[in-house]
Amino acid sequence: MQRFSLYLIIFSSFLLNCATYWENRRKDAQDIFHVGVETPVYGAGFRIGPLPLGLYFAGGESELGKKDLGSGLGLRGGEFGAYHSQALVYGFLGGEDFYSGEPLRTEEGKVIIDKHGIGLTSNERANLKSYKMRYFSYFDDPISERKKRKKAEFRKKFIEELIQDGLSPELQAYIPEEDKKPYGYPSQFLWQVDLFLGIYGGARAGFNLAECADFLVGFTTLDMLDDDIASDDSSSE
């Protein structure tokens, strides 16, 4: 009886791991392409990584300073459904703001945002794919920001070395949490190609080379973009 129970536990664990594996492969496949209809949008343009070209406006404000307009429906950020999208392209300048799903809100109804000003949702994986940036901020890395990152990296390595030496495992709580979007966007954003156009109502389509590589390499169980979610986290979707 005990041996049967052991076999049952092992078999159940195997099935669970298989289900999680194929769920992550499905999600990785959905990350590669994105297509959707959006409103309100005006103009046309395209973007390769952080470099745009065109004359395009998406989103807007229902009242001064609110910046709450701009919505889409389709496949974007690896998720099917509704998403928030704002963008401004003026020649080769501008910026963009995106997150998928329904945002978390305060009791007053305000959207809860992270330190980069990006709307947060209950879907952990969707939050990994959201972003907010000025296109040419990729080329602008202030000294003050570089110092902050180096200080956090030094602190993390120092505490990890202390823990490895067995001095104080309790220090684990003081290791700085890794910021997966230190510039306001995930690393794969730089490998994204987009085409967008519209007159009030519009459409967007594109693909991501890094997500394609992540999907193919993922069959070996390697996670290039660190976006595979464990089975016990999937309930938040």
Summary of the structure (lengths in Angstrom):
residues: 237
radius of gyration: 20.8
end to end distance: 37.9
largest distance: 72.1
contacts: 686
relative contact order: 0.19
helix: 39%
strand: 34%
